[in-house]
């Protein structure tokens, strides 16, 4: 697992993390006491207080794990941030992600833009940006699994009518009608229907979406709009989603559940699919949506930049504040949703829908780039052949 020399090549996937193990500041026992007071479970406490000495590593290997940042311990949801130390104070830890990156022969993540983000600075790389820049990070956009299409009405089908690019108009019309009836929304082909399927957490931006619904309705004017939300997650957000039908009768529906059939129906039956994440290394739901002719409305972050092209295969909202619910983000999302709704049913909308579903979003192209990376590792370095193979693989945005 070391760099250089004769060994089996190793890969490491980069991710954002504050993973670190506390030393110092009162020692391990003092750290445990403070973590118990913060409500951390025993398993987390034990993990958080391992020290490099406990790992039994030689000094050369221990250096890979050494890390420090401004967080004395794991931040607990709902905790008063003023209880944490003032900025500028540092705490010694060990960091498994740092060690993995330094030990690997190649570090990869799931989109080129996200690779740039985590190397851009302390905020993007969660204080590991220097490590990421030193080792270099390559981004390869995910593909989506493309099983053989099920026949309409088959037990394996999750849709009332299977469809492809040649039958997208008819197939989506049937899926939309079924979805509206299933959710208790008015069955109306002229309503612009927005879908959201995902974890009910701030990272996915669902709080921004929920706050933007009144603005969407106000901006829509005479255009009918509908919003369908499906997911599970934080209780406070689950409660808001559950109340959507009562708060916005005939306009919004919220389902707190994990349901593959309903997720498939929203993905295929909605006109637009909302992915307003605060961070998104790649994202798969927007790929699944486009494969069903459903146009994404996305935040301008991570892999969403590499997979959704403004005006061609979707709409971009801009970046969402990573630290809180900002009024300007709510306004921006409401305005973008209204812009999409205004185009609904027009020739431009139909052309965008057709471009979405006509793309090859499978693993075929990304797999070729992964193959080239593995060939580079096995041969000891890049070659003209693998360079050409990588260059031939473009992102979905570049291919449109």
Secondary structure, DSSP 8 states (H G I E B T S, - for coil): --SSSSS---EEE----------SSSHHHHHHHHHHHTT--HHHHHHHT--HHHHT--HHHHHHHEEEES-SS---TT--GGGS--TT--EEEE-HHHHHHHH-SEEEES-HHHHHHHHS-HHHHTT-HHHHHHH-EEE------------TT-TT--SSS---GGGHHHHHHHHHHHHHHHHT----TTSEEEEEES-BSGGGTHHHHHHHHHHHHHHHTTS-EEEEEEE-B-HHHHHHHHTHHHHTTTTEEEEES--HHHHHHHHHH-SEEEE--S--SS-SHHHHHHHTT-EEEE-SSHHHHHH--BTTTEEE-----TTS--HHHHHHHHHHHHHHHHHTTSHHHHHHHHHHHHS--SHHHHHHHHHHHHHHHHHTS--HHHHHHHHT---HHHH-
